[in-house]
Amino acid sequence: MKLLQYRILLWKEAEDRYTVIIPTLPNCVTFGGTIEEAIEVYLEDLTDRGEEIPTEEDTLEYTLTVETYT
């Protein structure tokens, strides 16, 4: 077994409902009792389809500040 680590972005939409984006896992649309379980289901699906599981080894992360005139 290999442990993989992913950066996630999430925000609360409504009571007990969250939107989650995992930038390294494109088109990740899944469900589960926990975030970890949902990701596991997605990764199992990739494996079942013979696709490579992406990693974040080459991911660069930046925070950008922009000025607005509104």
Backbone atoms as SQL, in Angstrom:
CREATE TABLE atoms (id INTEGER PRIMARY KEY, chain TEXT, resi INTEGER, resn TEXT, atom TEXT, x REAL, y REAL, z REAL);
INSERT INTO atoms VALUES
  (1, 'A', 1, 'MET', 'N', 0.839, -1.172, 0.000),
  (2, 'A', 1, 'MET', 'CA', 0.000, 0.000, 0.000),
  (3, 'A', 1, 'MET', 'C', 0.886, 1.237, 0.000),
  (4, 'A', 2, 'LYS', 'N', 0.476, 2.260, -0.750),
  (5, 'A', 2, 'LYS', 'CA', 1.214, 3.511, -0.830),
  (6, 'A', 2, 'LYS', 'C', 0.294, 4.631, -0.339),
  (7, 'A', 3, 'LEU', 'N', 0.807, 5.482, 0.530),
  (8, 'A', 3, 'LEU', 'CA', 0.020, 6.611, 1.013),
  (9, 'A', 3, 'LEU', 'C', 0.261, 7.815, 0.114),
  (10, 'A', 4, 'LEU', 'N', -0.804, 8.420, -0.354),
  (11, 'A', 4, 'LEU', 'CA', -0.725, 9.612, -1.188),
  (12, 'A', 4, 'LEU', 'C', -1.336, 10.778, -0.424),
  (13, 'A', 5, 'GLN', 'N', -0.808, 11.954, -0.637),
  (14, 'A', 5, 'GLN', 'CA', -1.310, 13.136, 0.061),
  (15, 'A', 5, 'GLN', 'C', -1.765, 14.152, -0.978),
  (16, 'A', 6, 'TYR', 'N', -2.952, 14.731, -0.769),
  (17, 'A', 6, 'TYR', 'CA', -3.505, 15.686, -1.711),
  (18, 'A', 6, 'TYR', 'C', -3.928, 16.967, -1.011),
  (19, 'A', 7, 'ARG', 'N', -3.709, 18.082, -1.688),
  (20, 'A', 7, 'ARG', 'CA', -4.185, 19.383, -1.226),
  (21, 'A', 7, 'ARG', 'C', -5.633, 19.501, -1.690),
  (22, 'A', 8, 'ILE', 'N', -6.517, 19.912, -0.789),
  (23, 'A', 8, 'ILE', 'CA', -7.915, 20.086, -1.152),
  (24, 'A', 8, 'ILE', 'C', -8.344, 21.507, -0.833),
  (25, 'A', 9, 'LEU', 'N', -9.309, 21.972, -1.570),
  (26, 'A', 9, 'LEU', 'CA', -9.934, 23.264, -1.324),
  (27, 'A', 9, 'LEU', 'C', -11.398, 22.979, -1.024),
  (28, 'A', 10, 'LEU', 'N', -11.901, 23.487, 0.086),
  (29, 'A', 10, 'LEU', 'CA', -13.300, 23.252, 0.378),
  (30, 'A', 10, 'LEU', 'C', -13.929, 24.457, 1.030),
  (31, 'A', 11, 'TRP', 'N', -15.220, 24.585, 0.835),
  (32, 'A', 11, 'TRP', 'CA', -15.972, 25.646, 1.477),
  (33, 'A', 11, 'TRP', 'C', -17.385, 25.162, 1.722),
  (34, 'A', 12, 'LYS', 'N', -17.995, 25.724, 2.754),
  (35, 'A', 12, 'LYS', 'CA', -19.333, 25.317, 3.155),
  (36, 'A', 12, 'LYS', 'C', -20.357, 25.995, 2.259),
  (37, 'A', 13, 'GLU', 'N', -21.235, 25.205, 1.675),
  (38, 'A', 13, 'GLU', 'CA', -22.290, 25.717, 0.804),
  (39, 'A', 13, 'GLU', 'C', -23.591, 25.920, 1.577),
  (40, 'A', 14, 'ALA', 'N', -23.939, 24.950, 2.385),
  (41, 'A', 14, 'ALA', 'CA', -25.174, 24.978, 3.170),
  (42, 'A', 14, 'ALA', 'C', -24.930, 24.113, 4.400),
  (43, 'A', 15, 'GLU', 'N', -25.918, 24.027, 5.240),
  (44, 'A', 15, 'GLU', 'CA', -25.763, 23.206, 6.438),
  (45, 'A', 15, 'GLU', 'C', -25.444, 21.760, 6.041),
  (46, 'A', 16, 'ASP', 'N', -24.352, 21.244, 6.558),
  (47, 'A', 16, 'ASP', 'CA', -23.913, 19.866, 6.295),
  (48, 'A', 16, 'ASP', 'C', -23.636, 19.582, 4.820),
  (49, 'A', 17, 'ARG', 'N', -23.294, 20.586, 4.038),
  (50, 'A', 17, 'ARG', 'CA', -22.980, 20.377, 2.630),
  (51, 'A', 17, 'ARG', 'C', -21.758, 21.213, 2.269),
  (52, 'A', 18, 'TYR', 'N', -20.801, 20.572, 1.621),
  (53, 'A', 18, 'TYR', 'CA', -19.551, 21.238, 1.265),
  (54, 'A', 18, 'TYR', 'C', -19.240, 21.024, -0.206),
  (55, 'A', 19, 'THR', 'N', -18.559, 21.981, -0.797),
  (56, 'A', 19, 'THR', 'CA', -17.983, 21.823, -2.124),
  (57, 'A', 19, 'THR', 'C', -16.496, 21.576, -1.930),
  (58, 'A', 20, 'VAL', 'N', -15.981, 20.560, -2.616),
  (59, 'A', 20, 'VAL', 'CA', -14.577, 20.187, -2.480),
  (60, 'A', 20, 'VAL', 'C', -13.951, 20.122, -3.865),
  (61, 'A', 21, 'ILE', 'N', -12.782, 20.722, -4.007),
  (62, 'A', 21, 'ILE', 'CA', -12.014, 20.637, -5.251),
  (63, 'A', 21, 'ILE', 'C', -10.641, 20.080, -4.906),
  (64, 'A', 22, 'ILE', 'N', -10.206, 19.100, -5.675),
  (65, 'A', 22, 'ILE', 'CA', -8.876, 18.519, -5.517),
  (66, 'A', 22, 'ILE', 'C', -8.150, 18.791, -6.835),
  (67, 'A', 23, 'PRO', 'N', -7.356, 19.871, -6.886),
  (68, 'A', 23, 'PRO', 'CA', -6.750, 20.285, -8.156),
  (69, 'A', 23, 'PRO', 'C', -5.964, 19.189, -8.877),
  (70, 'A', 24, 'THR', 'N', -5.317, 18.317, -8.156),
  (71, 'A', 24, 'THR', 'CA', -4.501, 17.271, -8.774),
  (72, 'A', 24, 'THR', 'C', -5.347, 16.155, -9.382),
  (73, 'A', 25, 'LEU', 'N', -6.596, 16.038, -8.955),
  (74, 'A', 25, 'LEU', 'CA', -7.475, 14.983, -9.454),
  (75, 'A', 25, 'LEU', 'C', -8.552, 15.616, -10.337),
  (76, 'A', 26, 'PRO', 'N', -8.250, 15.843, -11.611),
  (77, 'A', 26, 'PRO', 'CA', -9.202, 16.517, -12.487),
  (78, 'A', 26, 'PRO', 'C', -10.506, 15.742, -12.616),
  (79, 'A', 27, 'ASN', 'N', -11.583, 16.473, -12.680),
  (80, 'A', 27, 'ASN', 'CA', -12.923, 15.893, -12.838),
  (81, 'A', 27, 'ASN', 'C', -13.304, 14.953, -11.709),
  (82, 'A', 28, 'CYS', 'N', -12.747, 15.175, -10.544),
  (83, 'A', 28, 'CYS', 'CA', -13.068, 14.325, -9.394),
  (84, 'A', 28, 'CYS', 'C', -14.460, 14.675, -8.897),
  (85, 'A', 29, 'VAL', 'N', -15.418, 13.824, -9.219),
  (86, 'A', 29, 'VAL', 'CA', -16.785, 13.966, -8.736),
  (87, 'A', 29, 'VAL', 'C', -17.145, 12.635, -8.108),
  (88, 'A', 30, 'THR', 'N', -17.273, 12.627, -6.802),
  (89, 'A', 30, 'THR', 'CA', -17.508, 11.381, -6.097),
  (90, 'A', 30, 'THR', 'C', -18.200, 11.674, -4.781),
  (91, 'A', 31, 'PHE', 'N', -18.427, 10.651, -4.003),
  (92, 'A', 31, 'PHE', 'CA', -19.089, 10.827, -2.722),
  (93, 'A', 31, 'PHE', 'C', -18.536, 9.820, -1.741),
  (94, 'A', 32, 'GLY', 'N', -18.792, 10.062, -0.474),
  (95, 'A', 32, 'GLY', 'CA', -18.381, 9.134, 0.572),
  (96, 'A', 32, 'GLY', 'C', -18.787, 9.683, 1.919),
  (97, 'A', 33, 'GLY', 'N', -18.680, 8.855, 2.931),
  (98, 'A', 33, 'GLY', 'CA', -19.019, 9.274, 4.281),
  (99, 'A', 33, 'GLY', 'C', -18.041, 10.287, 4.831),
  (100, 'A', 34, 'THR', 'N', -16.802, 10.289, 4.296),
  (101, 'A', 34, 'THR', 'CA', -15.771, 11.244, 4.693),
  (102, 'A', 34, 'THR', 'C', -15.044, 11.700, 3.433),
  (103, 'A', 35, 'ILE', 'N', -14.266, 12.759, 3.558),
  (104, 'A', 35, 'ILE', 'CA', -13.471, 13.221, 2.416),
  (105, 'A', 35, 'ILE', 'C', -12.502, 12.131, 1.983),
  (106, 'A', 36, 'GLU', 'N', -11.867, 11.470, 2.957),
  (107, 'A', 36, 'GLU', 'CA', -10.906, 10.412, 2.642),
  (108, 'A', 36, 'GLU', 'C', -11.568, 9.276, 1.869),
  (109, 'A', 37, 'GLU', 'N', -12.770, 8.887, 2.293),
  (110, 'A', 37, 'GLU', 'CA', -13.487, 7.802, 1.623),
  (111, 'A', 37, 'GLU', 'C', -13.859, 8.198, 0.191),
  (112, 'A', 38, 'ALA', 'N', -14.268, 9.442, -0.003),
  (113, 'A', 38, 'ALA', 'CA', -14.627, 9.907, -1.341),
  (114, 'A', 38, 'ALA', 'C', -13.417, 9.870, -2.275),
  (115, 'A', 39, 'ILE', 'N', -12.268, 10.305, -1.784),
  (116, 'A', 39, 'ILE', 'CA', -11.048, 10.267, -2.595),
  (117, 'A', 39, 'ILE', 'C', -10.662, 8.826, -2.903),
  (118, 'A', 40, 'GLU', 'N', -10.789, 7.945, -1.922),
  (119, 'A', 40, 'GLU', 'CA', -10.460, 6.533, -2.126),
  (120, 'A', 40, 'GLU', 'C', -11.324, 5.926, -3.230),
  (121, 'A', 41, 'VAL', 'N', -12.618, 6.242, -3.244),
  (122, 'A', 41, 'VAL', 'CA', -13.514, 5.733, -4.283),
  (123, 'A', 41, 'VAL', 'C', -13.066, 6.237, -5.656),
  (124, 'A', 42, 'TYR', 'N', -12.697, 7.508, -5.738),
  (125, 'A', 42, 'TYR', 'CA', -12.225, 8.087, -6.998),
  (126, 'A', 42, 'TYR', 'C', -10.958, 7.374, -7.479),
  (127, 'A', 43, 'LEU', 'N', -9.996, 7.158, -6.573),
  (128, 'A', 43, 'LEU', 'CA', -8.740, 6.505, -6.945),
  (129, 'A', 43, 'LEU', 'C', -8.971, 5.058, -7.368),
  (130, 'A', 44, 'GLU', 'N', -9.894, 4.357, -6.710),
  (131, 'A', 44, 'GLU', 'CA', -10.227, 2.986, -7.107),
  (132, 'A', 44, 'GLU', 'C', -10.800, 2.971, -8.520),
  (133, 'A', 45, 'ASP', 'N', -11.630, 3.971, -8.839),
  (134, 'A', 45, 'ASP', 'CA', -12.202, 4.060, -10.180),
  (135, 'A', 45, 'ASP', 'C', -11.105, 4.267, -11.227),
  (136, 'A', 46, 'LEU', 'N', -10.133, 5.143, -10.933),
  (137, 'A', 46, 'LEU', 'CA', -9.011, 5.336, -11.860),
  (138, 'A', 46, 'LEU', 'C', -8.276, 4.023, -12.095),
  (139, 'A', 47, 'THR', 'N', -7.998, 3.304, -11.019),
  (140, 'A', 47, 'THR', 'CA', -7.285, 2.030, -11.110),
  (141, 'A', 47, 'THR', 'C', -8.083, 1.022, -11.931),
  (142, 'A', 48, 'ASP', 'N', -9.392, 0.930, -11.686),
  (143, 'A', 48, 'ASP', 'CA', -10.246, -0.003, -12.421),
  (144, 'A', 48, 'ASP', 'C', -10.245, 0.293, -13.920),
  (145, 'A', 49, 'ARG', 'N', -10.085, 1.568, -14.285),
  (146, 'A', 49, 'ARG', 'CA', -10.063, 1.950, -15.699),
  (147, 'A', 49, 'ARG', 'C', -8.659, 1.921, -16.288),
  (148, 'A', 50, 'GLY', 'N', -7.678, 1.501, -15.477),
  (149, 'A', 50, 'GLY', 'CA', -6.304, 1.397, -15.959),
  (150, 'A', 50, 'GLY', 'C', -5.593, 2.730, -16.101),
  (151, 'A', 51, 'GLU', 'N', -6.103, 3.765, -15.455),
  (152, 'A', 51, 'GLU', 'CA', -5.482, 5.087, -15.536),
  (153, 'A', 51, 'GLU', 'C', -4.472, 5.270, -14.409),
  (154, 'A', 52, 'GLU', 'N', -3.490, 6.114, -14.668),
  (155, 'A', 52, 'GLU', 'CA', -2.453, 6.395, -13.677),
  (156, 'A', 52, 'GLU', 'C', -3.006, 7.317, -12.590),
  (157, 'A', 53, 'ILE', 'N', -2.628, 7.051, -11.344),
  (158, 'A', 53, 'ILE', 'CA', -3.049, 7.893, -10.231),
  (159, 'A', 53, 'ILE', 'C', -2.108, 9.086, -10.152),
  (160, 'A', 54, 'PRO', 'N', -2.642, 10.311, -10.280),
  (161, 'A', 54, 'PRO', 'CA', -1.779, 11.491, -10.237),
  (162, 'A', 54, 'PRO', 'C', -1.229, 11.755, -8.839),
  (163, 'A', 55, 'THR', 'N', -0.077, 12.396, -8.791),
  (164, 'A', 55, 'THR', 'CA', 0.508, 12.817, -7.517),
  (165, 'A', 55, 'THR', 'C', 0.751, 14.317, -7.571),
  (166, 'A', 56, 'GLU', 'N', 1.092, 14.898, -6.438),
  (167, 'A', 56, 'GLU', 'CA', 1.353, 16.335, -6.379),
  (168, 'A', 56, 'GLU', 'C', 2.844, 16.652, -6.382),
  (169, 'A', 57, 'GLU', 'N', 3.667, 15.733, -6.841),
  (170, 'A', 57, 'GLU', 'CA', 5.116, 15.921, -6.812),
  (171, 'A', 57, 'GLU', 'C', 5.568, 17.186, -7.529),
  (172, 'A', 58, 'ASP', 'N', 4.938, 17.526, -8.643),
  (173, 'A', 58, 'ASP', 'CA', 5.364, 18.680, -9.435),
  (174, 'A', 58, 'ASP', 'C', 4.444, 19.888, -9.261),
  (175, 'A', 59, 'THR', 'N', 3.618, 19.876, -8.229),
  (176, 'A', 59, 'THR', 'CA', 2.675, 20.965, -8.010),
  (177, 'A', 59, 'THR', 'C', 3.359, 22.147, -7.343),
  (178, 'A', 60, 'LEU', 'N', 3.135, 23.324, -7.900),
  (179, 'A', 60, 'LEU', 'CA', 3.615, 24.570, -7.307),
  (180, 'A', 60, 'LEU', 'C', 2.393, 25.318, -6.793),
  (181, 'A', 61, 'GLU', 'N', 2.515, 25.917, -5.620),
  (182, 'A', 61, 'GLU', 'CA', 1.377, 26.621, -5.043),
  (183, 'A', 61, 'GLU', 'C', 1.755, 28.068, -4.757),
  (184, 'A', 62, 'TYR', 'N', 0.903, 28.975, -5.207),
  (185, 'A', 62, 'TYR', 'CA', 1.122, 30.402, -5.008),
  (186, 'A', 62, 'TYR', 'C', -0.168, 31.042, -4.514),
  (187, 'A', 63, 'THR', 'N', -0.022, 32.154, -3.827),
  (188, 'A', 63, 'THR', 'CA', -1.160, 32.996, -3.488),
  (189, 'A', 63, 'THR', 'C', -0.961, 34.310, -4.215),
  (190, 'A', 64, 'LEU', 'N', -1.977, 34.738, -4.911),
  (191, 'A', 64, 'LEU', 'CA', -1.891, 35.943, -5.726),
  (192, 'A', 64, 'LEU', 'C', -2.803, 37.012, -5.142),
  (193, 'A', 65, 'THR', 'N', -2.294, 38.218, -5.005),
  (194, 'A', 65, 'THR', 'CA', -3.094, 39.356, -4.562),
  (195, 'A', 65, 'THR', 'C', -3.246, 40.302, -5.737),
  (196, 'A', 66, 'VAL', 'N', -4.483, 40.670, -6.031),
  (197, 'A', 66, 'VAL', 'CA', -4.739, 41.589, -7.132),
  (198, 'A', 66, 'VAL', 'C', -5.491, 42.806, -6.615),
  (199, 'A', 67, 'GLU', 'N', -5.257, 43.924, -7.246),
  (200, 'A', 67, 'GLU', 'CA', -5.939, 45.160, -6.872),
  (201, 'A', 67, 'GLU', 'C', -7.144, 45.345, -7.782),
  (202, 'A', 68, 'THR', 'N', -8.269, 45.724, -7.198),
  (203, 'A', 68, 'THR', 'CA', -9.465, 45.987, -7.999),
  (204, 'A', 68, 'THR', 'C', -9.886, 47.434, -7.819),
  (205, 'A', 69, 'TYR', 'N', -10.618, 47.925, -8.761),
  (206, 'A', 69, 'TYR', 'CA', -11.085, 49.312, -8.720),
  (207, 'A', 69, 'TYR', 'C', -12.611, 49.358, -8.684),
  (208, 'A', 70, 'THR', 'N', -13.198, 48.524, -7.846),
  (209, 'A', 70, 'THR', 'CA', -14.661, 48.503, -7.754),
  (210, 'A', 70, 'THR', 'C', -15.142, 49.219, -6.529);
